[in-house]
């Protein structure tokens, strides 16, 4: 654990230095300036905003490497419901019914206390300035960097929603057992294409998944009591030891059996070997020729994967942002102001 902590500190320092020497031309990082988002949004109003977020995330990931995947997942689940507006962070209160209790989030979404810590630090530095939506978007980028993955300039300027959508959370977010076509359709509905599907799925190179999310593949993939034929047999046998036919729903297995704590392209190599944990992972290789070729490309070229992952994360982070006078800047990410 001490060695992991030292590694993360080195990454943090390297990353902090890289931000100081980056090109100042913001337009090169985000074409079109959609929704008036741009990397230097807080340059005058809260110049230390990114540094503050990065520091809190670095400490959280040093305590628990898994937290990087958890924060990245929060950002993904937020953006697929009403856009990247921090709606997932809201607790149930008044007319708001939290998205935290949806099927994709219940008993699995985590990292909210880290977002609380980030927001408290930002409010102390620059009250009523940095949105929860932007804080979460930055935390996702920093989670990539701190586990060895790519960095990118994050377009900023999102505002926070004053509503949540439980139904949207239940219906919009791809599920582990969805078919290939359903997964692609749910991404397409957010303006994301097949390349984005495959690249963003590469975030499963870090983190863990619960037994309940992949049990079907082990015992009853097609409803006939048989395991998934696209799952390598010895890998399946190992998974069955941790995920019994009944019980143990919360037991965890690595999404990437080779390097669950390090962001790399091992995930794609696993898919080729029929060792993707979730059905939604393996179908990227087994169900479609175009996605199969993308999996092969990213398995062979980590730099290519990193470049596309960064591009797709920026694209996802710009789904339907609230800007200008829309929404609000929450003082507490768990509740709307004056509630």
C-alpha positions in Angstrom: 0.0 0.0 0.0 2.9 2.4 0.8 4.3 1.7 -2.7 1.0 2.5 -4.3 0.8 5.7 -2.3 4.2 6.8 -3.5 3.4 6.0 -7.1 0.2 8.1 -6.9 2.1 11.0 -5.3 4.7 10.9 -8.2 1.8 10.9 -10.7 0.2 13.8 -8.9 3.3 16.0 -9.0 4.0 15.1 -12.6 0.5 16.0 -13.5 0.5 19.3 -11.6 3.7 20.3 -13.4 2.1 19.5 -16.8 -0.7 21.9 -16.2 1.7 24.7 -15.6 3.4 24.3 -19.0 0.3 23.5 -21.2 -0.6 25.5 -24.3 -2.8 28.5 -23.4 -4.8 28.3 -26.5 -8.1 26.9 -25.1 -9.8 26.5 -28.5 -7.4 23.7 -29.5 -8.9 21.5 -26.7 -12.5 22.0 -27.4 -13.9 22.8 -30.8 -17.1 24.8 -31.2 -17.3 26.2 -27.6 -20.7 24.4 -27.1 -22.6 25.8 -24.3 -19.9 28.3 -23.6 -17.7 25.7 -21.8 -14.0 26.3 -21.9 -11.0 25.2 -19.8 -10.2 28.6 -18.4 -13.6 29.3 -17.1 -12.5 29.8 -13.4 -9.2 31.4 -14.3 -10.2 34.7 -12.7 -13.0 33.7 -10.3 -11.3 30.7 -8.7 -7.8 30.2 -10.1 -7.0 27.3 -7.7 -10.1 25.4 -8.5 -8.4 22.6 -10.5 -5.6 22.4 -8.0 -8.1 22.0 -5.1 -10.0 19.2 -6.8 -6.8 17.4 -7.8 -5.5 17.5 -4.3 -8.6 16.1 -2.7 -8.9 13.3 -5.3 -5.2 12.5 -4.9 -5.6 12.0 -1.2 -8.8 9.9 -1.7 -7.2 7.6 -4.3 -4.1 7.2 -2.2 -6.3 6.0 0.6 -8.2 3.6 -1.7 -7.2 3.1 -5.3 -10.7 1.9 -6.2 -12.0 5.3 -5.6 -10.7 6.5 -8.9 -13.0 4.1 -10.7 -15.9 5.1 -8.5 -15.5 8.8 -9.2 -15.3 8.2 -12.9 -18.4 6.1 -12.8 -20.3 8.9 -10.9 -19.5 11.3 -13.8 -20.7 8.8 -16.4 -23.9 8.1 -14.6 -24.5 11.8 -14.0 -24.0 12.7 -17.7 -26.4 10.1 -19.0 -29.3 11.6 -17.0 -30.3 15.1 -17.9 -26.8 15.8 -19.0 -23.7 16.6 -16.9 -25.5 18.7 -14.3 -24.7 17.1 -10.9 -28.3 15.6 -10.6 -26.9 12.3 -9.4 -25.4 14.0 -6.4 -28.8 15.2 -5.0 -30.4 13.4 -2.1 -34.1 12.9 -1.8 -35.6 16.2 -0.4 -38.9 17.9 -1.0 -40.0 17.3 -4.6 -36.6 15.7 -5.5 -36.4 11.9 -5.7 -32.7 10.9 -5.7 -31.1 9.1 -8.6 -29.0 7.3 -6.1 -31.7 4.7 -5.6 -32.0 3.7 -9.3 -31.2 0.2 -10.4 -27.8 1.3 -11.8 -26.8 3.2 -8.7 -28.4 1.5 -5.7 -25.8 -0.2 -3.4 -23.1 0.4 -6.0 -22.6 4.2 -6.7 -20.0 5.4 -4.3 -17.6 8.3 -3.8 -20.2 10.9 -2.7 -18.3 11.7 0.4 -15.2 12.6 -1.7 -17.3 15.0 -3.8 -18.6 16.5 -0.5 -14.9 17.0 0.5 -14.1 18.6 -2.8 -17.1 20.9 -2.7 -16.3 22.0 0.9 -12.7 22.9 -0.1 -14.0 24.9 -3.1 -16.5 26.8 -1.1 -13.9 27.7 1.5 -11.7 29.0 -1.3 -14.3 30.6 -3.7 -17.8 30.6 -2.2 -20.7 30.2 -4.7 -18.4 29.9 -7.7 -17.5 26.3 -8.8 -20.4 24.0 -9.6 -20.8 20.4 -8.4 -21.1 19.3 -12.0 -17.7 20.9 -12.8 -16.1 19.5 -9.7 -17.3 15.9 -10.6 -16.1 16.4 -14.2 -12.6 17.4 -13.0 -12.5 14.6 -10.5 -13.1 12.1 -13.3 -10.2 13.5 -15.3 -7.9 13.4 -12.2 -9.0 9.9 -11.4 -7.6 8.8 -14.8 -4.3 10.6 -14.4 -3.8 9.4 -10.8 -4.1 5.8 -11.9 -1.7 6.1 -14.9 -4.2 7.1 -17.6 -4.4 10.1 -19.9 -5.0 13.7 -19.1 -7.0 16.3 -21.0 -8.1 19.9 -20.6 -11.6 19.9 -19.2 -14.0 22.5 -20.6 -15.7 24.1 -17.6 -18.6 26.4 -16.9 -21.4 23.9 -16.1 -24.1 24.8 -13.6 -26.0 22.5 -11.3 -29.5 21.3 -11.9 -32.3 21.9 -9.5 -33.9 18.5 -10.3 -33.1 14.8 -10.6 -34.7 12.0 -12.6 -35.0 8.6 -11.1 -36.8 7.3 -14.3 -34.0 8.7 -16.4 -31.4 7.0 -14.3 -33.3 3.7 -14.6 -33.8 4.0 -18.4 -30.8 5.8 -19.9 -27.8 4.2 -18.3 -26.5 1.0 -20.1 -26.8 -2.1 -17.9 -24.1 -4.9 -17.6 -26.4 -7.4 -19.2 -27.7 -5.2 -22.1 -27.3 -6.5 -25.7 -24.8 -4.8 -27.9 -27.5 -3.0 -29.9 -29.1 -1.7 -26.7 -25.7 -0.4 -25.4 -25.0 1.4 -28.6 -28.5 2.9 -28.8 -28.2 4.3 -25.3 -24.9 5.9 -26.1 -26.3 7.2 -29.4 -29.2 8.8 -27.5 -26.5 11.0 -25.8 -24.8 11.9 -29.0 -22.0 9.4 -28.6 -21.0 7.0 -31.4 -19.6 3.5 -31.5 -16.0 4.7 -31.1 -17.0 6.5 -27.9 -18.7 3.3 -26.7 -15.6 1.2 -27.1 -13.2 3.9 -25.8 -15.2 4.9 -22.8 -15.8 1.2 -21.9 -12.0 1.1 -21.6 -12.5 2.8 -18.2 -13.2 -0.7 -17.0 -9.5 -1.2 -16.9 -9.8 0.0 -13.3 -12.3 -0.9 -10.6 -14.5 -3.7 -9.5 -18.0 -5.0 -10.2 -20.5 -6.8 -8.0 -21.4 -10.4 -8.4 -25.0 -9.5 -9.2 -23.8 -7.7 -12.3 -22.2 -10.7 -13.9 -23.8 -13.8 -12.3 -26.0 -14.4 -15.3 -22.9 -15.0 -17.5 -21.8 -17.7 -15.1 -24.9 -19.7 -14.8 -27.8 -18.7 -17.1 -26.7 -16.5 -19.9 -29.4 -17.5 -22.4 -32.1 -18.6 -20.0 -31.3 -22.3 -20.4 -29.1 -22.7 -17.3 -25.8 -22.6 -19.3 -22.9 -20.2 -18.8 -21.8 -17.7 -21.5 -19.9 -19.4 -24.2 -17.9 -16.2 -24.8 -16.4 -16.5 -21.3 -13.1 -18.3 -21.0 -13.6 -21.5 -19.0 -10.9 -21.3 -16.4 -11.7 -17.6 -15.8 -15.4 -18.5 -15.4 -14.4 -21.2 -12.9 -12.5 -18.7 -10.9 -15.4 -16.2 -10.9 -17.8 -18.9 -9.7 -15.8 -19.3 -6.6 -16.4 -15.6 -5.7 -19.9 -15.4 -7.2 -22.2 -18.4 -6.2 -25.4 -19.2 -7.9 -27.3 -17.6 -5.1 -26.1 -15.2 -2.4 -23.0 -13.0 -2.3 -24.6 -10.3 -4.5 -22.1 -7.7 -3.2 -19.0 -9.8 -3.6 -16.5 -8.0 -5.8 -14.4 -9.1 -8.8 -11.8 -7.0 -10.7 -13.1 -5.6 -14.0 -9.6 -6.0 -15.3 -8.1 -9.2 -13.9 -4.5 -8.1 -14.8 -4.3 -4.6 -13.5 -7.4 -3.4 -11.7 -5.6 -0.5 -10.0 -3.8 0.9 -13.1 -5.3 2.6 -16.1 -3.9 0.9 -19.2 -5.1 -1.0 -22.2 -5.1 -4.4 -20.5 -8.9 -4.4 -20.6 -8.9 -4.7 -24.4 -6.4 -7.5 -24.3 -8.7 -9.3 -21.9 -11.7 -9.0 -24.3 -9.7 -10.7 -27.0 -8.9 -13.6 -24.6 -12.6 -13.9 -23.6 -11.9 -12.5 -20.2 -14.1 -9.5 -20.0 -16.0 -9.5 -16.8 -19.3 -8.0 -17.8 -21.5 -9.0 -20.8 -21.4 -5.4 -21.8 -17.7 -5.7 -22.1 -17.4 -8.9 -24.0 -20.1 -8.0 -26.6 -17.7 -5.3 -27.8 -15.5 -8.1 -29.2 -18.0 -10.9 -29.9 -21.0 -9.1 -31.4 -19.9 -6.6 -34.0 -17.1 -6.4 -36.5 -16.5 -2.6 -36.3 -16.2 -2.7 -32.5 -14.1 -5.8 -32.6 -11.6 -3.9 -34.8 -11.5 -1.0 -32.3 -10.9 -3.4 -29.5 -7.9 -4.9 -31.4 -6.6 -1.5 -32.2 -6.6 -0.3 -28.6 -5.2 -3.6 -27.4 -2.2 -3.1 -29.7 -1.7 0.6 -29.2 -2.2 2.0 -25.7 -1.4 5.6 -26.9 -4.2 5.3 -29.5 -6.6 4.3 -26.7 -5.5 7.0 -24.4 -6.0 9.7 -27.1 -9.4 8.5 -28.0 -10.4 8.0 -24.4 -9.6 11.6 -23.6 -11.5 12.8 -26.7 -14.5 10.7 -25.8 -14.5 11.9 -22.1 -14.5 15.5 -23.3 -17.4 14.7 -25.6 -19.3 12.9 -22.9 -18.6 15.7 -20.4 -20.3 18.2 -22.8 -23.7 16.4 -22.9 -26.5 19.0 -22.4 -24.7 21.3 -19.9 -26.5 24.0 -18.0 -24.8 27.3 -18.5 -25.4 31.0 -18.1 -28.4 31.7 -15.9 -29.7 28.1 -16.1 -29.6 26.0 -12.9 -27.6 27.2 -10.0 -24.2 26.8 -8.2 -25.1 24.6 -5.3 -23.5 25.3 -1.9 -23.9 21.7 -1.0 -23.9 19.1 -3.7 -26.5 17.0 -2.0 -29.3 19.5 -2.0 -30.5 22.5 -4.0 -30.0 25.9 -2.5 -32.7 27.2 -0.1 -34.0 23.7 0.4 
